[in-house]
């Protein structure tokens, strides 16, 4: 998939000039709270995107209109929020050739001036920098790498899960909207001049020593460089959000740890299903209609602590009408046999599902030499189509007057709920 097909159009960026040497912006909890929302556009990607919004925090230095070089809701705003170790204008003009330009495409040069490592090998937590040719606009684009899958052994192509803000057609910058999605990036696109990755600073990172006298306010900012520019996350909370849209589970998190899911029925709290899924995905639960509470948990990773969350939703599932027909009861010695045919109506593919549970009740008129009626109750598994049921013999019983009742209770088969049905036959 050509990357430009996903990210074509106008993407977010900063203005042409930057605020000279501001203090480092530190995100607050309000910045990282994400609210899931429906995606407005289909995206050609290996998995469906997860779309979200964040709340503008007026107390943060980077929030507009407090003099931030990164306007609210732009891609540069989000990348700066997630990577507060990247300072604005810390390097003086003599060391930073793009000192007064902070559009997205310029971030590679700024990072190199700050002594950060930049190359074409993505790692979780990197800033992904798209050049202007890569996205076909004048400002470029930046995103955060959430996860990196193994390269395709045949093509060398990379599969990356990224989070970002202000993708044309998918997000509205004025509403603080962003998205998390998986991209297949051709290895040939990961090269200087197209797509590069700014890595997190290593432990013990110290900013380079720049020429004296460069940049107003530089000395005050540089004094805190060693203490603040460390590979720690922007917050102690990976900002896990959980949403149920009908029977689809959507999660978004900075952590790349697997998501452990527990589904319980409401009311009652009985556990319906447990599974483990990948974060930042849309996962169909394939549960019948009802009300469910879904709780998820991520174990701690190298960067993030453990985190969890829950969501509750109700939906109506598809249903089908079951038909069950039976022939005569056939007697052979002391044995009985019943021919039955089961069909599923009203849902395509219902007949291809698993066998249904049925309850059979056999009532015989009495035991030889006595007057007591005998009732036998058994559970059966009925297949779709025609089948012969061999009924249990009751010693000493008379066959004439024997009745057989089959009850198939309402249940799920092939993701479809089938209605209950009951038939009776007598000799």
Residue, then its C-alpha position, 0 to 999 in steps of 0.5 A: x500500500x502506498x503511504x501517500x494513499x493513506x495520508x494524502x492531502x493537507x496534514x497538520x503542521x506548525x507555523x513558519x516561525x517559532x516561539x524563541x526558546x520557551x520552557x519545556x512543555x510537560x503534558x498533564x493528565x487532561x492532555x492524554x485522556x482520549x475519547x473514542x469516536x466513529x471514524x469518518x472515512x474508510x482507510x485501506x489498511x491491514x486493520x480498521x483504524x481506531x479514531x479518538x479525540x483528546x481534550x484541550x488543556x488550557x493549563x498546558x504551555x503548549x495549548x493555544x492560544x498561549x504562544x505555542x508553536x504547535x497549534x491545537x489539534x495539529x499533528x505537530x501538537x500531538x507529536x510534541x505532546x507524546x515526546x516532550x523530550x523534543x524541545x522547541x528552538x533549544x539549539x541556536x541558529x548556528x547549530x540548527x539550519x531550520x531554527x525558525x521553521x517548525x513545520x512537520x517536515x523539519x523535525x528531522x533536522x531539529x532532532x539532529x541538532x539536539x543530538x537525537x538519533x534519526x534513521x530509517x529503523x522504527x522503534x516504539x515511541x519514535x516520532x515518524x517524520x514524513x517529508x513533503x514528497x512522502x505526503x504530497x504537501x508543503x508541510x509534511x506530517x509527523x506521527x508516533x510509532x506505537x508498535x513495529x511488526x517484523x518486516x515481511x521476509x519477501x519484500x522487506x516492507x514494514x507494518x507499523x501501528x501509529x497514532x497521529x492527529x489531523x489526517x485529512x478526511x479522517x480527523x478534524x483538528x478543530x475538535x482535537x481529533x486523532x486516530x490509531x491505525x496500522x500501515x504497511x510501509x514499503x522499505x523503499x519509502x524509509x529513506x532520507x528525504x522520504x520517511x525517517x524516525x526520531x528515536x527516544x534519547x538514551x539513558x544519560x542523554x546530555x544535550x550537545x554543547x552549542x556555541x555561546x550566545x546562541x538563542x535568547x533564553x537558551x542558558x535557562x533552558x539548557x540548565x534543565x536538559x539533563x534532568x528532563x530529556x530522558x526516555x520516560x513516557x509523557x505520563x505515568x498512564x498509557x491513556x487506555x481507552x475502551x469502547x463498545x460499538x455494538x459487538x465491536x471492541x475498540x481499544x487505544x493505548x500508547x502501550x503495545x502490550x497485549x490486551x486481556x479481555x473479560x466479557x461478562x453478562x449484565x445482569x448477573x456478572x457471569x463470565x461469557x468469554x475471555x480472550x487476548x487481543x492486540x491493542x489499538x484494534x477493532x475486534x468483533x466479539x461475535x456475541x449474541x444480542x444482549x447487554x455485556x460489560x467488557x473489561x480490559x487490562x494491559x500488563x506492564x511493559x518496559x515503558x508503561x505500567x499496568x492499566x485497565x478499563x471497562x465499557x458496557x453496551x447492549x445490542x440485538x443480534x441476528x436470529x433465525x427460525x429453526x424447523x424440526x420435522x419428524x417421521x413415524x416412530x419405528x419399532x424393532x423388537x424392543x427398540x424405537x427409532x425416530x427419523x428427524x430433519x432439522x433446518x435453519x431458516x432466516x439466516x445465511x449459513x446457520x445450517x453450517x454451524x455447530x450441532x444444537x443441544x436438544x432434550x429428549x423425553x421418552x414416556x412409556x405406558x408401563x412395565x409388564x405386570x404393573x401400572x407405573x408409567x416410565x419417563x426417560x430424559x436425555x440430552x442429545x446433539x442434533x445435526x442439521x439435515x436428516x438423521x436417525x435417532x435410536x431411542x433407549x429401550x426400557x426393560x419390560x415396557x410396552x411399545x404401544x402408547x409410547x411418546x417421544x418429545x424433542x425440545x430444542x431450546x433457544x441457543x446460538x449456532x454459527x453466531x446466530x440465535x435460533x428460536x426454540x422448537x418442540x415436537x412430539x410423536x407417539x406409537 
